Amino acid sequence: MNKIYFAGSIRGGRSDLDLYRKIIGRLQLYGEVLTEHIGDSNLTPLGETGMTDREIHDRDMAWLTSCDLIVAEVSVPSLGVGFEIASAIRMEKKVLCLYRVHDGRRLSAMIAGCPGVMVREYNDFNDVAGIIDNFAGIHRS
């Protein structure tokens, strides 16, 4: 069974929380999602409580190291998600970035132009579900 690391904005903004929940649910069809807490409605833009920033960093880096696949929703810009993607690329992990098409906005060239990342644009969750099914299905463990 795959270990899947899902990355989505926390401190950068929680406007896509409902979408994150749906993505996590879909990913669970393909393995264990190590970062289920990203879809927790109690998690605010202030981040997790009860842990220091260093503890969060160390835990998340351990999860990144142990995972098989990384799926990142990158429509809401987030420094943390960018850091996770860069770290995953250095670890030679399989990375999928999901980007919702916005009027007048474009994905950062550092993500869109990175050869170590599969970027897929989407309009709604139906598109996302198909993209996840394709990506995770190809990389079943």
C-alpha positions as CSV (number, residue, x, y, z in Angstrom):
1,M,0.0,0.0,0.0
2,N,1.3,3.5,-0.9
3,K,2.2,6.0,1.7
4,I,0.9,9.3,0.3
5,Y,1.9,12.8,1.4
6,F,-0.7,15.4,0.6
7,A,0.4,19.1,0.7
8,G,-2.0,22.0,0.8
9,S,-1.9,25.5,2.2
10,I,-2.2,26.0,5.9
11,R,-0.6,29.3,7.0
12,G,-0.9,30.6,3.4
13,G,-4.7,30.4,3.7
14,R,-7.4,27.8,4.2
15,S,-9.9,28.8,1.4
16,D,-9.6,25.4,-0.2
17,L,-10.3,23.3,2.9
18,D,-13.4,21.5,1.4
19,L,-11.4,20.7,-1.7
20,Y,-8.5,19.4,0.4
21,R,-11.0,17.0,2.2
22,K,-12.2,15.7,-1.1
23,I,-8.7,15.2,-2.4
24,I,-7.6,13.4,0.8
25,G,-10.7,11.1,0.5
26,R,-9.8,10.2,-3.1
27,L,-6.2,9.6,-2.2
28,Q,-7.2,7.2,0.5
29,L,-8.5,4.9,-2.2
30,Y,-4.8,4.4,-3.2
31,G,-3.0,4.3,0.2
32,E,-2.4,5.8,3.6
33,V,-2.5,9.6,3.5
34,L,0.1,10.6,6.1
35,T,-1.1,14.2,6.2
36,E,-4.8,13.8,6.8
37,H,-4.8,16.7,9.2
38,I,-4.5,19.1,6.2
39,G,-8.3,18.5,5.7
40,D,-9.2,19.1,9.4
41,S,-11.5,22.1,9.8
42,N,-10.1,22.8,13.2
43,L,-6.7,23.6,11.6
44,T,-6.7,27.3,11.1
45,P,-4.2,29.6,9.2
46,L,-2.3,29.8,12.5
47,G,-1.3,26.2,12.0
48,E,-1.1,23.3,14.4
49,T,-1.1,24.0,18.2
50,G,0.7,21.9,20.7
51,M,3.8,21.5,18.5
52,T,6.7,23.8,17.9
53,D,7.6,24.8,14.4
54,R,10.7,22.6,14.6
55,E,8.6,19.6,15.7
56,I,6.2,20.1,12.8
57,H,9.2,20.5,10.4
58,D,10.9,17.3,11.6
59,R,7.7,15.3,11.6
60,D,6.8,16.4,8.1
61,M,10.3,15.8,6.7
62,A,10.1,12.2,8.2
63,W,6.8,11.7,6.5
64,L,8.2,13.1,3.2
65,T,11.1,10.7,3.5
66,S,8.9,7.7,4.1
67,C,6.2,8.4,1.5
68,D,5.9,6.9,-2.0
69,L,3.9,9.7,-3.6
70,I,3.4,13.4,-3.1
71,V,0.3,15.2,-4.2
72,A,0.2,19.0,-3.8
73,E,-2.7,21.3,-4.4
74,V,-0.9,24.5,-5.4
75,S,-3.7,26.9,-6.3
76,V,-3.2,28.8,-3.0
77,P,0.4,30.0,-2.9
78,S,2.2,28.6,0.1
79,L,5.9,28.8,1.1
80,G,5.6,25.6,3.0
81,V,4.1,23.6,0.1
82,G,6.8,25.0,-2.2
83,F,9.4,23.8,0.4
84,E,7.8,20.4,0.5
85,I,7.8,20.0,-3.3
86,A,11.5,21.1,-3.5
87,S,12.4,18.6,-0.8
88,A,10.5,15.8,-2.5
89,I,12.2,16.5,-5.8
90,R,15.6,16.3,-4.1
91,M,14.5,12.9,-2.7
92,E,13.5,11.8,-6.2
93,K,9.9,11.2,-5.2
94,K,7.0,11.1,-7.6
95,V,5.3,14.5,-7.4
96,L,1.9,15.6,-8.7
97,C,0.9,19.3,-8.5
98,L,-2.8,20.2,-9.0
99,Y,-3.5,23.7,-10.1
100,R,-7.0,25.2,-10.5
101,V,-7.2,27.4,-13.5
102,H,-7.8,31.1,-12.3
103,D,-8.6,34.0,-14.5
104,G,-5.6,36.2,-14.8
105,R,-3.3,34.0,-12.6
106,R,-0.6,31.6,-13.5
107,L,1.3,29.0,-11.6
108,S,4.8,29.9,-10.5
109,A,7.4,29.1,-13.2
110,M,9.5,27.3,-10.5
111,I,6.7,24.7,-10.2
112,A,5.3,24.8,-13.7
113,G,8.7,24.5,-15.4
114,C,10.2,21.9,-13.1
115,P,11.0,18.7,-14.9
116,G,10.7,16.7,-11.6
117,V,7.0,17.6,-11.2
118,M,3.9,16.5,-13.0
119,V,1.6,19.5,-13.1
120,R,-2.0,19.1,-14.0
121,E,-4.5,21.9,-14.4
122,Y,-8.1,21.4,-13.4
123,N,-11.5,23.2,-13.3
124,D,-13.4,21.2,-10.7
125,F,-13.2,18.2,-8.4
126,N,-14.3,15.8,-11.2
127,D,-11.2,16.7,-13.1
128,V,-9.1,16.2,-9.9
129,A,-10.6,12.8,-9.3
130,G,-9.6,11.6,-12.8
131,I,-6.1,13.1,-12.5
132,I,-5.5,11.4,-9.1
133,D,-6.9,8.1,-10.4
134,N,-4.4,8.2,-13.3
135,F,-1.4,9.3,-11.2
136,A,-2.0,7.0,-8.3
137,G,-3.0,4.1,-10.5
138,I,0.2,4.3,-12.4
139,H,2.2,4.4,-9.2
140,R,0.5,1.6,-7.2
141,S,2.8,-0.2,-4.9
